[in-house]
Amino acid sequence: MDNQKSFATRDRAVEATIASTFRRPQFNTDPEETDGVFLRAGVGIDGDCHSSTLSPRQVLLAATGTYDQFGLAQNVLRENILIHVNKLSLSSGSLLLVGPDAALRISFECEPCGRLNRKRQGLSRDIKGKRGYLARVVKSGTVRPGDKVKVVKDVFRPFPDHWRDRVINIVCMLPSNHIISYGRLAEIAGVPTSFCRSFPRLLRSHKGIPWQRVRPVNQLIGGEIKHYRLAHAVFGDEFKFMSGRNSFSQRRPESVISFPSVS
């Protein structure tokens, strides 16, 4: 593949613009193509069902090259932002400056789920490693097709690639006397709630993990404790970015890589 048409932070980065934007109002509906979406810091896309202050899956990014390679119909990957580039190869913890105002924190790669097989048999297997990347909004702004994208490496602490490691790390961050439900843990770790059945065995298999403080929601007397302290532990470097208290403003200009659109 031509390296001049790949958008990467792991090796050398190249060029990209936004091809299209989508919003999904409800979980039981298909995404709607829009002439732009508003990204709200700490929340996600306005009017999108995946908006959540505690989720690392607020926005899904995909590449036009994946659609070309597999001959897919529009929005089969259910992305929110389609980037006009052959390949995405982003690193967790990178900052994506999108359009004139908005910014995203790259969370981790989006694992293909079995639902993709409804569109084409075996698609979830074939597209592994190429579906796209999930991100959180760290700076508000409207994003439209044609907007340029810039990437800055290593601005935020990276999330573990594997979901099991994310679950364990988050439980280890639980504040003292803090109790969390399986469902809320799944949300913060960015994994499907169907994975919750694996949590008890996973947590008990690691010494020193306070697994007793992760419970089914019906066992939480009076409901869950508010998760502000846990959110600061998991996403705290984002709050520093939003308040201007991180080192981004002191980064050298060459650490910001911007790219014109791919023809």
NORSULMO-V816433 format. One record per pair of residues at least 12 apart in sequence whose C-alpha atoms are under 7 Angstrom apart, sorted by the first residue. I is the first residue (numbers start at 1). GAP is how many residues later the second one is. D is the distance in whole Angstrom. If there is no record, write none. Layout:
[[I	GAP	D] [I	GAP	D]]
//
This chain:
[[5	80	6] [5	81	5] [5	257	7] [6	79	6] [6	80	5] [6	81	5] [6	82	6] [7	78	7] [7	80	6] [7	81	5] [7	82	6] [8	80	6] [8	81	4] [8	82	5] [9	80	6] [9	81	5] [9	82	6] [9	144	7] [10	79	7] [10	80	7] [10	81	7] [14	245	6] [15	243	7] [15	244	4] [15	245	5] [15	246	6] [15	247	6] [16	67	6] [16	68	6] [16	69	6] [16	132	7] [16	133	6] [16	243	6] [16	244	6] [16	245	5] [16	246	6] [17	66	6] [17	67	5] [17	129	6] [17	130	6] [17	131	4] [17	132	6] [17	243	7] [17	244	5] [18	63	7] [18	64	6] [18	65	5] [18	66	6] [18	127	5] [18	128	5] [18	129	5] [18	130	6] [19	63	5] [19	64	5] [19	65	5] [19	126	5] [19	127	6] [20	61	6] [20	62	5] [20	125	5] [21	12	6] [21	13	6] [21	14	7] [21	15	6] [21	16	7] [21	59	5] [21	60	5] [21	61	6] [21	123	7] [21	124	7] [22	12	6] [22	57	7] [22	58	5] [22	59	6] [23	25	5] [23	57	6] [24	24	5] [24	25	6] [25	22	6] [25	23	5] [25	24	5] [26	23	5] [27	22	6] [31	47	7] [35	109	6] [35	110	7] [36	106	7] [36	107	5] [36	108	4] [36	109	7] [37	105	6] [37	106	5] [37	107	7] [38	103	6] [38	104	4] [38	105	6] [39	63	7] [39	98	6] [39	101	5] [39	102	5] [39	103	6] [40	97	6] [40	99	7] [40	100	5] [40	101	7] [41	96	5] [41	97	5] [41	98	5] [41	99	5] [42	94	7] [42	95	6] [42	96	6] [43	94	7] [44	14	5] [44	15	7] [44	92	7] [44	93	6] [54	133	7] [54	134	5] [54	177	7] [55	132	6] [55	133	5] [55	135	6] [56	51	6] [56	78	7] [56	79	6] [56	80	6] [56	132	7] [56	134	6] [57	77	5] [57	78	6] [57	79	6] [57	133	6] [58	77	6] [58	78	5] [59	21	6] [59	75	6] [59	76	5] [59	77	6] [60	19	5] [60	20	5] [60	21	6] [60	72	7] [60	73	6] [60	74	5] [60	75	6] [61	18	6] [61	19	6] [61	20	5] [61	21	6] [61	71	5] [61	72	5] [61	73	6] [62	17	6] [62	19	7] [62	20	5] [62	21	6] [62	69	6] [62	70	4] [62	71	7] [63	19	6] [63	20	5] [63	21	6] [63	22	6] [63	23	6] [63	24	6] [63	25	6] [63	69	7] [64	18	6] [64	19	6] [64	20	5] [64	21	6] [64	22	6] [65	20	6] [65	21	4] [65	22	6] [66	20	7] [66	21	7] [66	64	7] [77	54	7] [84	178	6] [85	177	6] [88	44	7] [91	15	7] [92	14	5] [92	15	5] [92	16	5] [92	66	5] [92	67	6] [93	12	6] [93	13	5] [93	14	6] [93	61	5] [93	62	6] [93	63	4] [93	64	5] [93	65	4] [94	12	5] [94	57	7] [94	58	6] [94	59	5] [94	60	5] [94	61	6] [94	62	6] [95	56	6] [95	57	5] [95	58	6] [95	60	6] [96	53	7] [96	54	6] [96	55	5] [96	56	7] [97	52	6] [97	53	5] [97	54	6] [98	45	7] [98	49	7] [98	50	6] [98	51	5] [98	52	7] [99	44	6] [99	48	5] [99	49	5] [99	50	6] [101	39	7] [101	40	5] [102	37	5] [102	38	5] [102	39	4] [102	40	7] [103	34	6] [103	35	6] [103	36	5] [103	37	7] [104	31	6] [104	32	5] [104	33	5] [104	34	5] [104	35	7] [105	30	5] [105	31	5] [105	32	6] [105	33	6] [106	27	7] [106	28	6] [106	29	4] [106	30	7] [107	27	5] [107	28	5] [107	29	7] [107	52	6] [108	25	6] [108	26	6] [108	51	7] [108	53	6] [109	23	6] [109	24	4] [109	25	6] [110	21	6] [110	22	6] [110	23	5] [110	24	6] [111	17	7] [112	12	5] [112	16	6] [112	19	6] [138	100	6] [138	104	7] [139	103	7] [148	112	7] [149	109	6] [149	110	7] [150	106	7] [150	107	6] [150	108	4] [150	109	7] [151	105	6] [151	106	6] [151	107	7] [152	103	6] [152	104	5] [152	105	6] [155	93	7] [156	81	6] [163	26	7] [163	28	7] [166	23	6] [167	22	6] [168	35	7] [172	37	6] [173	57	7] [173	60	7] [174	56	6] [175	54	7] [175	55	7] [178	35	7] [178	47	7] [179	34	5] [179	35	6] [179	45	7] [179	46	7] [180	33	6] [180	34	5] [180	35	6] [180	44	6] [181	33	5] [181	34	5] [181	35	5] [181	36	5] [182	14	6] [182	32	6] [182	33	6] [182	34	6] [183	13	7]]
//
